[in-house]
Amino acid sequence: MAVQNLLSEDTVHLLCASLEVHRPSIILEKLLYCSLQSNAAWIRVTIQPANFGLVLEDDGMGISLHELESLQAFSLKELSALLVENRLSENMISVLTLFSRICDATITSRTRNQDKSYYVKIKKGQVTETKTFLHFHRYGNKIELTNLFYSLPVRQQWLQRNRKQLYHMVHGTILKFAAMFPQCDFELHTQETSTSGAMLRIFRKIGGWKSRLKEIWGTEITSHLVSLQQEKSNENDRWKVEGLFSIQRTTRLSREFSQILFLNDRPCHLNLQKQVSNILIKISEERLQIATKSDRTQPGEPPFYIHLYVTREKVYSDLSEHLETEILQVLQEAFHDSLLHKKSSQDTTLNKQQGFSNRKVTANCQVDRNFELLPKTLYSSWLTTTKFPKTSEIVVPKTVSEMMKNLQELISSPPVYSPIGRGALKLTISQVSSHISTTISRETFNKLVLKGVWNRSFLLFWAEKTLYAMDQHAADERVQYENLQYQLLDLVNNSSIPTIALNATVSKMYLQLSVEEYECAYKYTDVLLKWGWRLSFETKSLYDKVPQIEILETPFLPEIMTIHADVLREQIQSIVITKTPDVIFQQIPQAILQELATKACRKAIKFGDFLTNQRINQLLQQLKECKYPFQCAHGRPSIVPLFRISN
C-alpha cells in the first residue's frame, strides 16, 4: 500500500503561505488593498524582472514604528491562525508577515504626523536591519519585494521564463483595481531595459489630468488616456469608464477599453468582448467620445446589462440606429452560443437629449447550472459588484482561506449540478474534526465520490467522512508525466528512437568530457546509439588534448521532450557511476526527467479549464493507475484532505 505521510507542522505553515500567495498578481492585490485601506489617493507600481521584484509606492497614512516593530513578533503559528481566521488582509503588517515567507522585503514608511521615515529590511523571513532617518518629501509607504518565491525555485524559474506574462498579470490587476476604486490614481512602470518608463497611467482628478498629460507626452492629444470616473445618483454610486480615442491608436485603446468593460463579467463569452471591441474601433474612427458602463448582478440572478453612452455635438439618427442594431446582434449571437447562458431576450430604449444619445441595451438571460457547481458564497466573491450604496465602505473580497473554509457547506449536498441549499447540510465547527487522517492510500481512490468543483481549479471528493481536494492541474500533470516516461522507454527498448542529423546548415555541436567519461562513451558507443546519439571521436589518444566528441545525430522527439547536450552528458555519467550500460534502460536520467516534467506541465489541464463529469472520472481513473499518484511532476501534492467529520 502506497502511503503519503503528512508534513511537519512548521512546514505546513510555510506551505500555507505559498498556497495563499501563488501568483505575483495575488501579491499585488493584497498590497493594493492595504494601500487603499490607508486612504491612498495615488499608487505607483514598478516591475523589476531582473531581480524578480515588485515595488509599490503610495501616499497613504503610512505605518507607525510600533507596527513595524511587531513584524519581529509574528511566528509561524500566528501566521497560520491569520490564514484560518481570514484576518490576513486587516492590515499591512499581517500581509508583510505572509510575504516574508516567500520573498525578501524592504519597507520605508512615514506617517502624516511624523518628520522621520522608518526603514525595515526582511530577508528569508527575518528582520535584518532597522533604522530611522529624516524625510520631509512625502508621507506614505514604499514597499520593495525582491527575490519572489525564493522558497519555491520552480515558480521562480517560471517567472524568469515568462517575463511578458508577469507584466500582463500585473497590468490586468491594475486595471481591475482602477475599475473598482475610482477615488485613486494608478501608475504602472517597469525597469525592463526594452520597455522602460510608464506603461499605464489612470488619472481622475478633475482639471489635473490634461495638464499632466501635456507634461508627460508634450501634447494635449488624449489618445493615450483611459480614465475612470465615479458617477453619483440619489441612491447609488456607480463607476464609469471613459476612453478618449484617436484614429492613430484605435486598436490598442479599444483593446484596453474592452478589457475594462468586461472586467467584472467573467461568464461573458469571449466573442462578445471581441465583437464589441470591433464596434468601438469603428466608432473611434468616427471620432466619437465614448463612455461605457457595465453592471452585473449576482450569478443566476438576471438580467445582464450593458449600457452604452455616445456623446457627440450632433447626434445622427441613422448612426444611432445602426449602432443599436449591431450591438443587439452581437448580444444575441453571444448568448446563444455561450456555454453559460441560455434563453436570451433583448429589448432596447433610446432617449435623445440635446446632443446626448443614451442607449441602453438589456439582455435577460438564465445562467446555466454548470456555473453553479458550488454555493454562491464561494463563487460570488470572484465578481465585483459595480453598484454600491453611498454609505458603503471598501469591502475586501474573500480570500482563498475563507472560501475554502466555506466548503463545509457542500457536505451531503444534492448532485453536483444542483444549486446548494436544497437539502444541503450545514456543518457547525464542533462537527469538524481537526485530526485528519495521516495517510492517503490507494484504496481511498476507490471510495472517492465527486461533490463539486471549486473555482475551476480543485475537484472536491467525499470519502470516509473526509472532504478531499484534488488539484486538477497537478493530477493531470502526473498522468502526462508518467505517460511520457512509458513512451520514451518503449522507444528506447525497441531501438526505434527517431534521430535528426546535424548537417552543414546547423552549427557543429561538441561536448567536452573528462578522461573517464570519454573512455566510457567510446566503449559503449553502440548503447548510446540506441538512444539516438551518433558520435564522432576526434582522437583516440586521451592525452593529446582535452577529450572532446562531436555529436553527429541527436534524438528527435518533439512530442515528448527537447533534446540538448546536457542530456547526453548525464547519460554518460550514469554509465560511469554504475559501471554498467544497462542503467540507462532501467531508469531515465535526471536531465531527461526534467524535460519530461516541463513538457507534462505544459500539456496538462490548466486552472480555469472547465471539466465535465466524464472528464473528471477519466482523470481520477488515470491517476489511480499511476505509479506515484500523490504528487505532480514537480512535487506538488495532487490530492489533500481538507477536513474530517467526527459524527
Protein Blocks (a to p, Z undefined) as FASTA:
>chain_A
ZZdddddfklmmmmmmmmmmmcfklmmmmmmmmmmmnopabdcddddfknopaddddfbe
bjafklmmmmmmpcfklmmmmmmnopmlmpmklmmmmmmmmbccddddddfkbcbdcddd
deehiafbdcddddfkbgcdddddehihkllmklmmmmmmmmmlmmmmmmmmmmmmmmmm
mmbccddddfbfklgcjfbdcdfbehklmmmmmmmnopabfklpccddddddfkbccddd
dddddfklmmmmmmmmmmmmmmmmmklcfklmmmmmmmmmmmmmnopacddddddddehi
acdddddddddfbdcfklmmmmmmmmmmmmmmmmmmpmkbghiadddddddeehiacddd
dddddddfklmmbcfklmmmmpccfbdcfkbccdddddfklmmmmmmmmgopacfklceh
ihpacddfklpcfbdcfbdcfklmmmpccfbdehhlaccddeehiacdddfklmmmmmmm
mmmmmmmmmmmmnopaccddddfklccddddddfklmmmmmmmmmmmmmnopacddfbfb
fklpccddddfbdcddfklmccdfklmmmmmmmmmmnopaklmmmpccfklmmmmmmmmm
mmmccehiacdfklmmmmmmmmmmpmblmbcfkopafbdcfbdcfZZ
